[in-house]
Amino acid sequence: MSSASHHKKDTTTTTTTNGSGEPSHEPHQHQASCTTHRPEDEWKHRAPYRVHDDAAASSSFPVKWRGQCHCGRVQYQLRRERPLAAKYCHCTTCQRLHGAPFQWAAIFEKDDIHFTHGHHDLGWYDPTEKSQTHHLPCKVQCAFCRTPIMDEGRNMILLFPTLIEGINTPEARKAFEAKCHMFYPQRVVDFNGDGVSKFAGLEGESDMLDDDGNVIKKKKRVQEEKKEKKDKDKDKEKEKEKADKHGD
């Protein structure tokens, strides 16, 4: 984002509260708003924020999970039974922004989520520029209670399983089970003996570590194994497609 656009003056009104403590209709300049027609509202017509037509959603959006923020203004549905991946991130940025020892994140496609309430009640934070602009990648939270809702990337979203209804059930805990620890050297709590892979940085892009943080596999070998697995998965997919064609 250029410095010109970053410092562009916004003429919308700052949020105030009425006598009952409810937010006024006018949002803070860097929050969502109830309008949909302005050029700056274009994000509301794209995933992950796009509002689904009720009739279309009932047939094309099978609901597997529901989630919401602390105050309940922001509510959403998920149509994927399991995330693409779930991970623990120990980086200091996640620690500070969540006020917690680590971030538990589940990766979904942007089309996997449907906001049923409150997509007008969202706020953003760009941790790179330390600004409240909707600039990817960014942090998304409820603009009222400040519950972190998700991290929005350029292609995917990272949701937080503790917002999911019934996350304490065996079914949900299994579905959202984390498969690795990232940025483990920055941890403030240890996970000895949990059997979950640990990495110095991003999964598959950094050294693999043991429970004490010692390197057990160098980054180069980790990347080689990642590529080997990807190639094997591609071969399996081709074989499956070939078998399906023969079956027809």
C-alpha positions as CSV (number, residue, x, y, z in Angstrom):
1,M,0.0,0.0,0.0
2,S,1.4,3.4,-1.0
3,S,2.0,6.1,1.6
4,A,-0.6,8.2,-0.2
5,S,-3.4,5.7,0.1
6,H,-2.3,4.8,3.7
7,H,-2.7,8.4,4.8
8,K,-5.7,9.3,2.7
9,K,-8.2,11.2,4.8
10,D,-11.5,9.3,5.5
11,T,-14.6,11.4,6.0
12,T,-16.7,8.8,7.8
13,T,-17.7,9.5,11.4
14,T,-16.0,7.9,14.4
15,T,-18.1,5.4,16.3
16,T,-19.9,6.6,19.4
17,T,-22.2,4.8,21.7
18,N,-25.8,5.7,22.7
19,G,-27.1,5.8,26.2
20,S,-27.6,2.0,26.3
21,G,-24.0,1.4,25.3
22,E,-24.9,0.2,21.9
23,P,-22.7,1.4,19.0
24,S,-24.1,4.1,16.7
25,H,-24.8,3.4,13.1
26,E,-21.7,5.3,11.9
27,P,-18.6,3.2,12.1
28,H,-15.0,4.1,13.0
29,Q,-13.2,5.0,9.8
30,H,-11.3,1.7,9.7
31,Q,-14.2,-0.6,10.6
32,A,-16.9,-2.1,8.4
33,S,-20.1,-0.3,7.9
34,C,-23.8,-1.0,7.0
35,T,-23.5,0.3,3.5
36,T,-22.9,-1.9,0.4
37,H,-23.0,0.6,-2.5
38,R,-19.8,2.6,-2.1
39,P,-16.5,1.7,-3.9
40,E,-14.9,1.0,-0.5
41,D,-17.7,-1.5,0.2
42,E,-16.5,-3.8,-2.7
43,W,-15.0,-6.3,-0.2
44,K,-18.5,-7.2,1.0
45,H,-19.2,-8.8,-2.4
46,R,-16.2,-11.1,-2.2
47,A,-15.3,-14.2,-0.2
48,P,-14.9,-14.5,2.7
49,Y,-17.4,-11.7,3.5
50,R,-19.9,-12.2,0.7
51,V,-23.5,-12.5,2.0
52,H,-25.2,-15.6,0.7
53,D,-28.8,-15.6,-0.5
54,D,-30.8,-17.6,2.0
55,A,-32.3,-19.9,-0.6
56,A,-29.0,-20.5,-2.4
57,A,-27.2,-21.0,0.9
58,S,-29.5,-23.7,2.1
59,S,-28.7,-25.9,-0.9
60,S,-25.1,-24.9,-1.8
61,F,-23.8,-24.3,1.7
62,P,-24.1,-27.4,3.9
63,V,-23.4,-26.2,7.5
64,K,-20.9,-28.4,9.4
65,W,-19.8,-25.9,12.1
66,R,-21.0,-22.6,13.6
67,G,-18.9,-20.0,15.4
68,Q,-19.3,-16.6,17.0
69,C,-17.5,-13.9,18.9
70,H,-17.9,-13.2,22.6
71,C,-20.7,-10.7,22.3
72,G,-22.5,-12.6,19.6
73,R,-22.6,-9.8,17.1
74,V,-20.4,-11.7,14.6
75,Q,-21.7,-15.2,13.8
76,Y,-20.6,-17.5,11.0
77,Q,-21.1,-21.0,9.5
78,L,-18.5,-23.3,8.0
79,R,-19.2,-25.9,5.3
80,R,-16.0,-27.9,5.5
81,E,-16.0,-30.8,7.9
82,R,-12.3,-30.5,8.6
83,P,-9.9,-27.6,8.1
84,L,-7.2,-28.0,5.4
85,A,-4.8,-28.0,8.3
86,A,-4.6,-26.9,11.9
87,K,-1.5,-25.5,13.6
88,Y,-0.1,-24.0,16.8
89,C,1.8,-20.8,16.2
90,H,4.2,-19.6,18.9
91,C,5.5,-16.4,17.2
92,T,5.6,-13.3,19.4
93,T,3.2,-11.5,17.2
94,C,0.5,-14.1,17.8
95,Q,1.3,-14.2,21.5
96,R,0.8,-10.4,21.8
97,L,-2.3,-10.0,19.5
98,H,-4.1,-12.9,21.3
99,G,-2.8,-12.2,24.8
100,A,-2.1,-15.9,25.0
101,P,0.9,-18.3,25.0
102,F,0.2,-19.3,21.3
103,Q,-2.3,-19.1,18.5
104,W,-4.4,-22.2,17.6
105,A,-5.4,-21.7,13.9
106,A,-7.3,-23.7,11.4
107,I,-6.9,-23.1,7.7
108,F,-10.0,-22.8,5.4
109,E,-10.7,-21.7,1.9
110,K,-12.3,-18.2,1.8
111,D,-15.5,-19.8,0.3
112,D,-15.8,-22.1,3.3
113,I,-17.2,-19.4,5.6
114,H,-20.6,-17.7,5.6
115,F,-21.2,-14.8,7.9
116,T,-24.8,-14.9,9.0
117,H,-24.5,-11.9,11.4
118,G,-22.2,-9.1,11.8
119,H,-20.1,-8.8,8.7
120,H,-20.8,-5.1,9.0
121,D,-19.4,-5.2,12.6
122,L,-15.8,-6.2,11.8
123,G,-12.5,-4.3,12.3
124,W,-9.1,-5.0,10.8
125,Y,-5.5,-4.7,11.8
126,D,-2.5,-5.0,9.5
127,P,0.3,-6.2,11.7
128,T,2.9,-5.4,9.1
129,E,2.1,-1.8,8.7
130,K,0.5,-1.5,12.2
131,S,-2.5,0.1,10.7
132,Q,-6.3,-0.4,10.9
133,T,-6.8,-0.8,7.1
134,H,-8.1,-3.8,5.3
135,H,-4.8,-4.6,3.6
136,L,-3.9,-8.3,3.2
137,P,-2.7,-10.2,5.1
138,C,-4.6,-8.8,8.1
139,K,-6.2,-9.6,11.4
140,V,-10.0,-9.5,11.6
141,Q,-11.9,-9.0,14.8
142,C,-15.4,-8.0,16.2
143,A,-15.4,-4.2,16.3
144,F,-17.5,-4.3,19.4
145,C,-16.1,-6.9,21.8
146,R,-12.7,-7.2,20.0
147,T,-12.7,-11.0,19.8
148,P,-10.2,-12.1,17.1
149,I,-12.3,-13.7,14.4
150,M,-9.7,-14.8,11.8
151,D,-6.5,-14.0,10.0
152,E,-7.3,-13.2,6.4
153,G,-4.6,-14.0,3.9
154,R,-4.4,-13.4,0.2
155,N,-5.7,-16.9,-0.6
156,M,-6.9,-18.5,2.7
157,I,-8.3,-17.7,6.1
158,L,-7.1,-18.9,9.5
159,L,-9.9,-19.4,11.9
160,F,-9.7,-19.9,15.7
161,P,-11.2,-23.2,16.8
162,T,-12.1,-21.8,20.3
163,L,-14.9,-19.8,18.7
164,I,-16.5,-23.0,17.3
165,E,-19.7,-24.2,19.0
166,G,-19.0,-27.6,20.7
167,I,-15.2,-27.4,20.3
168,N,-14.8,-29.2,23.6
169,T,-16.5,-32.3,22.1
170,P,-14.4,-35.3,21.0
171,E,-15.7,-34.9,17.4
172,A,-14.7,-31.3,17.2
173,R,-11.3,-31.7,19.0
174,K,-10.5,-34.4,16.5
175,A,-11.5,-32.4,13.5
176,F,-9.5,-29.4,14.5
177,E,-6.5,-31.2,15.9
178,A,-3.3,-29.4,15.3
179,K,-0.6,-31.2,13.3
180,C,2.4,-29.1,14.1
181,H,3.9,-26.3,16.2
182,M,5.4,-23.3,14.3
183,F,8.1,-20.8,15.5
184,Y,8.7,-23.2,18.5
185,P,11.9,-21.5,19.7
186,Q,9.7,-18.4,20.6
187,R,7.5,-20.5,22.8
188,V,6.7,-19.5,26.4
189,V,5.2,-23.0,27.3
190,D,6.7,-26.4,26.5
191,F,4.9,-29.3,24.8
192,N,7.1,-32.2,25.7
193,G,5.8,-35.6,24.6
194,D,2.7,-34.4,22.7
195,G,3.8,-36.2,19.5
196,V,3.2,-33.1,17.3
197,S,5.9,-32.0,14.8
198,K,7.7,-28.8,15.8
199,F,9.4,-26.3,13.4
200,A,11.7,-23.4,13.9
201,G,9.6,-21.3,11.6
202,L,6.9,-22.1,9.1
203,E,5.9,-25.8,8.7
204,G,7.9,-27.4,5.9
205,E,10.0,-24.3,5.4
206,S,12.3,-24.4,8.4
207,D,14.3,-26.8,10.6
208,M,12.4,-29.5,12.4
209,L,13.0,-29.6,16.1
210,D,12.7,-32.0,19.0
211,D,10.7,-31.2,22.2
212,D,13.6,-29.2,23.7
213,G,14.1,-27.1,20.5
214,N,17.1,-28.9,19.2
215,V,17.4,-29.3,15.4
216,I,16.7,-32.9,14.3
217,K,16.2,-32.3,10.6
218,K,17.6,-29.4,8.6
219,K,15.5,-27.1,6.6
220,K,16.8,-28.5,3.3
221,R,15.8,-32.1,4.1
222,V,12.4,-30.9,5.4
223,Q,11.8,-29.2,2.0
224,E,13.0,-32.2,0.1
225,E,10.6,-34.5,2.0
226,K,7.8,-32.0,1.5
227,K,8.4,-32.0,-2.3
228,E,8.6,-35.8,-2.3
229,K,5.2,-36.1,-0.5
230,K,3.7,-33.5,-2.9
231,D,4.9,-35.5,-5.9
232,K,3.5,-38.8,-4.4
233,D,0.2,-37.2,-3.8
234,K,0.1,-36.0,-7.4
235,D,0.8,-39.5,-8.6
236,K,-1.9,-40.9,-6.4
237,E,-4.4,-38.4,-7.8
238,K,-3.5,-39.2,-11.4
239,E,-3.9,-42.9,-10.6
240,K,-7.3,-42.3,-9.1
241,E,-8.4,-40.2,-12.1
242,K,-7.2,-43.0,-14.4
243,A,-9.1,-45.7,-12.4
244,D,-12.2,-43.5,-12.4
245,K,-12.1,-43.2,-16.2
246,H,-11.7,-46.9,-16.6
247,G,-14.6,-47.5,-14.3
248,D,-16.8,-45.3,-16.5
